[in-house]
Amino acid sequence: MSELLRTPLFELHRELGAKLVPFGGYELPLHYPDGILAEHRWCRAKAALFDVSHMGQIVVRGADAAAALERLVPGDIRGLAPGRARYTLFTDDAGGILDDLIVTNGGDHLTLVVNAACKSDDIAHLRGHLEPVCRVEPLDDRALLALQGPAAATVLARLAPECLALRFMQAAELELAGLRCRVSRTGYTGEDGFEISVPADRAAKLARTLLAAEEVRPAGLGARDSLRLEAGLCLYGHDIDRTTSPVEAGLAWTVAKRRREEGGFPGAARILRELREGPARRLVGIRPEGKAPAREGTEILVDGTVIGRVTSGGFGPSVGGPIAMGYVAAAHSAPDTPVLVRIRGREEPARIVSLPFVPHRYVR
């Protein structure tokens, strides 16, 4: 087993009493002494600070960078204005999802944020298809912090009032506590918030500055997972992967109108066909009616027949009960469809519901 990597905030996590666990090849905080439930609720009410430095940050440079990247994703990158960010997907020739990512137009370059477990493969994928026309530069000297929650803007505005001008999926270079940072109004909790790219050797200083605010507490992977699940946001390797298509996953909106007309991205034949005809299965929300959570891998049944499986599941603190996401046959995907979930050998009643479980509170 290879040695786990550590982010620039590792010593701060230990100082704060974090329970550290392996994730995506890194040793990261699962939670701090107050626990996952408290961290989740704090993020929904105030502001939580997450270390997401394990994510890959990549710059793509070149006069035709946007057009080149469009050969790998179904999103409209050429139409992305400077200072704007867009969620998109690397797809393969079979229409599966290699990774999900955020692309930001930095003016004379594109910045990509990709998943930690896919980082090496994504860099190789980009280099194999874009170089030498474009340059692909991993930003290994950067850390990434996520400040999420309804108080995030108030806290960050004390350091940089200009952040209030940003709207969801906008980014700018701002000075925070004397540090030049790339700040984007993005995140993966369903709450308003910001992701801050900062030089790695100054990340701990910025984190301490943010944690000094009475509205801010640290949060780990446990709360991040329950927050994104309530928000109906897919986790790569669980809800989406090479076996799932964007249409199946409820991500048809990532296929831009122009790209639907032009094609020219990997897997276009399958993806465009599913957009026209509908997929054989769909990702849905599931509400078990009992108290037991339906975990990943749980079978979903109708009339004794397995129609799908749970891909993410657990307790939703803001919902007050168990919640899950999973794929079911399209014929059974309508909201309010009664189903059964097989939990510890017992078939428990549940219902298909619309996603998200908790409304998004992005500032648009």
C-alpha positions in Angstrom: 0.0 0.0 0.0 1.4 3.4 -1.0 2.0 6.0 1.6 -0.9 8.5 1.9 -0.3 12.1 0.8 -0.9 15.0 3.1 -2.3 18.5 2.3 -0.6 21.7 3.4 -3.2 21.9 6.3 -2.3 18.5 7.7 -0.6 19.8 10.9 -3.5 22.2 11.5 -6.0 19.3 11.2 -4.0 17.4 13.9 -3.9 20.5 16.1 -7.7 20.9 15.8 -8.2 17.2 16.9 -9.4 15.8 13.6 -10.0 12.1 13.1 -7.9 11.4 10.0 -8.8 8.8 7.4 -7.6 7.8 3.9 -9.5 9.4 1.0 -8.5 9.7 -2.7 -4.9 8.8 -1.8 -4.7 11.5 1.0 -4.9 11.5 4.8 -7.8 13.8 5.4 -10.1 14.8 8.3 -13.3 12.8 8.6 -14.5 15.0 11.4 -13.3 17.2 14.3 -14.2 16.7 18.0 -17.8 18.1 17.7 -18.7 15.4 15.2 -20.2 15.1 11.8 -23.8 16.0 12.8 -22.7 19.2 14.4 -20.5 20.2 11.5 -23.3 19.5 9.0 -25.7 21.6 11.0 -23.2 24.4 11.5 -22.6 24.6 7.7 -26.3 24.9 7.1 -26.7 27.7 9.7 -23.3 29.5 9.7 -20.1 28.8 7.8 -17.9 25.7 7.7 -14.3 25.6 6.4 -13.3 22.5 4.4 -9.8 21.5 3.2 -10.3 20.4 -0.4 -6.6 20.7 -1.3 -6.6 17.0 -2.4 -8.5 18.1 -5.5 -6.5 18.6 -8.6 -5.9 22.1 -9.8 -4.8 22.3 -13.5 -4.1 25.2 -15.8 -4.5 24.8 -19.6 -2.8 27.5 -21.7 -3.0 28.1 -25.5 -4.7 30.3 -28.0 -7.2 27.5 -28.8 -7.5 26.0 -25.3 -11.3 26.3 -25.1 -11.8 24.7 -28.5 -9.3 22.0 -27.6 -11.0 21.2 -24.3 -14.4 20.9 -26.1 -13.1 17.8 -27.8 -13.1 16.1 -24.4 -16.3 17.4 -22.7 -19.9 18.1 -23.8 -20.0 21.6 -22.2 -19.8 24.9 -24.0 -16.3 26.1 -23.1 -15.8 28.4 -26.1 -18.9 30.4 -24.9 -17.5 30.7 -21.3 -16.9 34.4 -20.5 -13.8 35.5 -18.6 -14.3 35.2 -14.9 -17.1 32.5 -15.3 -17.0 28.9 -14.2 -18.8 25.9 -15.6 -19.4 22.3 -14.3 -18.7 19.8 -17.0 -17.7 16.1 -17.6 -14.9 14.2 -19.2 -16.7 11.5 -21.2 -15.3 8.5 -23.0 -16.2 7.0 -26.4 -18.9 4.8 -24.9 -20.6 7.8 -23.3 -19.4 7.0 -19.8 -18.1 9.6 -17.3 -14.3 9.7 -16.7 -14.6 12.5 -14.2 -16.6 15.6 -13.3 -14.8 19.0 -13.1 -15.1 22.7 -12.9 -13.7 24.8 -15.7 -13.0 28.5 -15.1 -12.1 31.0 -17.8 -9.1 33.0 -16.4 -8.8 35.2 -19.4 -5.6 34.0 -21.0 -5.9 30.5 -19.6 -8.4 27.9 -18.3 -8.3 26.6 -14.7 -9.7 23.1 -14.1 -10.5 21.5 -10.7 -10.8 17.7 -10.8 -11.3 14.9 -8.4 -8.3 13.7 -6.3 -8.7 10.0 -7.3 -8.8 10.9 -11.0 -6.2 13.6 -10.9 -3.3 11.6 -12.5 -5.5 10.1 -15.1 -7.1 13.4 -16.0 -3.7 15.1 -16.4 -2.5 12.3 -18.7 -5.8 12.5 -20.6 -5.4 16.2 -21.1 -1.8 16.0 -22.1 -2.5 13.1 -24.5 -5.2 15.1 -26.4 -4.2 18.8 -26.0 -0.4 19.0 -26.1 1.6 20.3 -27.8 -1.0 22.8 -29.1 -1.8 23.6 -25.5 0.2 23.4 -22.3 -1.2 21.4 -19.4 0.2 22.6 -16.0 -0.7 20.9 -12.7 -0.8 23.5 -9.9 1.0 21.3 -7.3 2.0 24.4 -5.3 -1.6 25.5 -4.6 -4.0 24.5 -1.8 -7.8 24.8 -2.0 -10.2 25.8 0.8 -14.0 25.8 0.7 -15.9 28.2 2.9 -19.5 27.1 2.8 -22.7 28.3 4.4 -25.0 31.3 4.7 -22.5 33.3 6.7 -19.6 32.6 4.2 -20.1 35.8 2.3 -20.2 38.0 5.4 -17.0 36.4 6.7 -15.1 36.6 3.4 -16.2 40.2 2.8 -14.3 41.3 5.9 -11.1 40.3 4.1 -12.2 41.2 0.6 -15.4 43.2 0.1 -15.2 42.6 -3.6 -16.3 39.0 -3.1 -19.8 40.2 -2.7 -19.9 41.2 -6.3 -19.4 37.5 -7.3 -22.4 35.4 -8.1 -22.6 31.6 -8.3 -20.1 30.2 -10.8 -18.1 33.4 -11.0 -14.4 33.8 -10.0 -11.9 36.6 -9.5 -8.3 37.2 -8.3 -8.7 38.8 -4.8 -6.4 39.6 -1.9 -7.2 37.8 1.3 -5.2 38.5 4.5 -2.4 39.9 2.3 -2.4 36.8 0.0 -3.3 36.9 -3.7 -5.9 34.1 -4.2 -8.3 32.9 -6.8 -11.8 33.1 -5.3 -14.8 31.4 -6.9 -18.4 31.4 -5.7 -18.7 27.7 -5.9 -18.9 24.7 -3.7 -20.4 21.2 -3.3 -22.8 21.6 -0.3 -25.8 23.2 -1.8 -25.1 26.3 0.3 -23.8 29.7 -0.8 -20.0 29.7 -0.4 -16.6 30.1 -1.9 -13.6 28.0 -3.0 -10.3 29.7 -2.5 -7.1 28.7 -4.3 -4.1 29.9 -2.3 -0.3 29.3 -2.4 0.3 26.0 -0.5 2.9 27.5 1.9 0.4 30.2 3.0 -2.7 28.1 3.2 -2.5 27.5 7.0 -2.2 31.2 7.6 -5.4 31.9 5.6 -7.3 28.9 7.2 -6.4 30.2 10.7 -7.6 33.7 9.7 -10.9 32.3 8.5 -11.3 30.1 11.6 -10.8 33.1 13.9 -14.3 34.4 12.8 -17.0 33.4 15.3 -19.2 32.2 12.4 -16.7 29.6 11.1 -15.9 26.1 12.3 -13.9 23.4 10.6 -15.7 20.5 8.9 -14.5 17.2 7.4 -15.3 14.6 4.8 -18.3 13.2 6.8 -20.2 16.5 6.8 -19.2 17.2 3.2 -20.7 13.9 2.1 -24.0 14.3 4.0 -24.3 17.9 2.8 -23.7 17.0 -0.9 -26.1 14.1 -0.6 -28.9 16.3 0.7 -28.2 18.7 -2.1 -28.5 15.8 -4.6 -24.9 16.3 -5.9 -23.2 13.3 -7.5 -19.9 11.9 -6.0 -17.5 10.5 -8.6 -16.8 6.8 -8.1 -20.2 6.3 -6.5 -23.1 8.0 -8.3 -21.2 8.6 -11.6 -18.4 6.7 -13.3 -17.5 5.1 -16.6 -20.6 2.9 -16.4 -23.0 5.9 -16.2 -23.9 8.4 -18.8 -24.7 12.1 -18.2 -28.3 11.6 -19.2 -28.8 8.6 -16.8 -27.2 10.7 -14.0 -29.6 13.6 -14.4 -26.7 15.7 -15.8 -28.2 16.3 -19.3 -28.1 20.0 -18.5 -24.3 19.8 -18.9 -24.7 19.0 -22.6 -24.9 22.5 -24.1 -27.4 23.4 -26.8 -24.7 24.1 -29.3 -22.9 20.8 -28.5 -26.2 18.9 -28.9 -26.4 20.3 -32.4 -22.8 19.9 -33.4 -21.7 16.8 -31.4 -17.9 16.4 -31.6 -17.4 15.1 -28.0 -16.6 11.6 -26.8 -19.6 9.4 -26.5 -21.8 11.9 -28.4 -23.7 9.1 -30.3 -25.0 7.5 -27.1 -25.5 10.7 -25.2 -27.4 12.4 -28.0 -29.5 9.2 -28.5 -30.4 9.1 -24.8 -31.4 12.8 -25.0 -33.8 12.0 -27.8 -35.2 8.7 -26.7 -34.5 8.7 -22.9 -32.1 6.4 -21.0 -32.9 2.9 -19.8 -32.3 3.9 -16.2 -32.2 7.1 -14.2 -30.6 8.4 -11.0 -33.3 9.2 -8.5 -33.8 10.3 -4.9 -35.0 7.7 -2.5 -36.7 8.2 0.9 -36.8 5.1 3.1 -39.9 5.2 5.3 -38.2 3.6 8.3 -35.2 4.8 10.4 -32.6 2.5 8.8 -30.4 4.1 6.2 -30.1 2.4 2.7 -26.4 2.4 2.1 -24.5 2.1 -1.2 -25.2 -1.2 -2.9 -28.6 -1.7 -1.3 -31.0 -3.3 -3.8 -34.2 -1.4 -4.9 -37.2 -3.6 -5.7 -40.7 -3.5 -7.2 -43.0 -6.5 -7.0 -40.1 -8.8 -6.0 -37.9 -7.7 -8.9 -34.6 -5.8 -8.4 -35.0 -2.6 -10.5 -31.8 -0.8 -9.3 -29.3 -0.2 -6.5 -28.4 2.6 -4.2 -25.2 4.5 -5.0 -25.1 6.9 -2.0 -27.1 6.7 1.2 -27.1 7.8 4.8 -28.8 10.0 7.3 -29.9 13.5 6.2 -29.5 15.7 9.3 -31.5 18.6 7.7 -34.1 16.2 6.4 -34.4 14.3 9.7 -34.3 10.8 8.3 -32.5 8.5 5.9 -32.0 9.5 2.3 -30.4 7.9 -0.7 -29.7 8.2 -4.4 -29.5 5.4 -6.8 -30.3 4.2 -10.3 -33.6 2.5 -11.2 -35.2 1.4 -14.4 -36.7 4.4 -16.2 -40.2 3.0 -15.9 -40.0 3.2 -12.1 -38.3 6.6 -11.9 -41.3 8.9 -11.4 -41.5 10.8 -8.1 -43.7 9.2 -5.5 -43.3 5.7 -6.9 -43.4 3.2 -4.1 -40.4 0.8 -3.9 -38.7 -1.5 -1.4 -35.1 -1.4 -0.3 -33.4 -4.5 1.0 -31.7 -3.5 4.2 -29.9 -6.2 6.2 -32.0 -8.9 4.5 -35.3 -7.2 5.1 -37.4 -5.4 2.5 -38.3 -2.0 3.8 -40.8 0.5 2.2 -39.4 3.6 0.5 -40.5 6.1 -2.2 -38.8 7.7 -5.2 -38.5 11.4 -4.7 -37.3 14.4 -6.7 -33.8 15.7 -6.1 -32.4 17.7 -4.2 -33.6 16.7 -0.8 -32.7 20.2 0.5 -33.1 23.3 -1.8 -29.9 24.9 -3.1 -29.2 28.3 -1.7 -26.7 29.6 -4.4 -26.5 33.3 -4.9 -27.2 33.8 -8.6 
